[in-house]
Amino acid sequence: MPTTPVITWDVSESRGYETAWAEPGDGTLTAHDRAVGTLPEPYRITYELGRRTGM
């Protein structure tokens, strides 16, 4: 079973946290990120970045 590197850290300015992980593939790399916080208002952000070889 392959493992995926994951890191989570505290974001004190927003009283929240953020988690990022990367998924290597056959000639690709995809990074995912998820952040949640409570200041100035509650929020959740999720995004994905991808990269293919040769670009």
C-alpha positions as CSV (number, residue, x, y, z in Angstrom):
1,M,0.0,0.0,0.0
2,P,1.6,3.3,-1.1
3,T,1.9,6.1,1.5
4,T,1.2,9.8,0.9
5,P,3.3,12.5,2.6
6,V,1.0,14.7,4.8
7,I,1.8,17.6,7.0
8,T,-0.6,19.6,9.2
9,W,0.2,22.9,11.0
10,D,-1.5,25.4,13.3
11,V,-2.4,28.8,11.9
12,S,-2.6,30.9,15.0
13,E,-3.6,34.2,13.2
14,S,-6.9,32.6,12.1
15,R,-7.3,30.1,15.0
16,G,-7.3,27.3,12.5
17,Y,-5.1,24.8,10.8
18,E,-3.9,23.7,7.4
19,T,-3.1,20.3,5.9
20,A,-1.2,19.6,2.7
21,W,-0.3,16.4,1.0
22,A,1.3,15.4,-2.3
23,E,0.5,12.5,-4.6
24,P,3.2,11.5,-7.1
25,G,2.0,9.6,-10.1
26,D,3.5,8.3,-13.4
27,G,5.0,11.5,-14.7
28,T,2.7,13.7,-12.5
29,L,2.7,15.4,-9.1
30,T,-0.5,16.5,-7.5
31,A,-0.6,18.6,-4.3
32,H,-3.8,19.1,-2.2
33,D,-4.4,21.6,0.6
34,R,-7.2,22.2,3.0
35,A,-7.3,25.1,5.5
36,V,-10.0,26.0,8.1
37,G,-10.1,28.9,10.5
38,T,-12.4,31.0,12.6
39,L,-11.0,34.5,12.2
40,P,-12.2,37.0,10.9
41,E,-15.1,34.6,10.1
42,P,-15.3,30.8,9.9
43,Y,-14.0,29.6,6.6
44,R,-12.8,26.5,4.8
45,I,-10.6,26.5,1.7
46,T,-9.7,23.4,-0.4
47,Y,-7.6,23.4,-3.5
48,E,-5.5,21.2,-5.7
49,L,-2.4,21.8,-7.8
50,G,-1.1,19.5,-10.5
51,R,2.0,19.2,-12.6
52,R,2.8,17.0,-15.5
53,T,6.3,16.4,-16.9
54,G,7.2,18.2,-20.0
55,M,5.3,21.4,-19.2
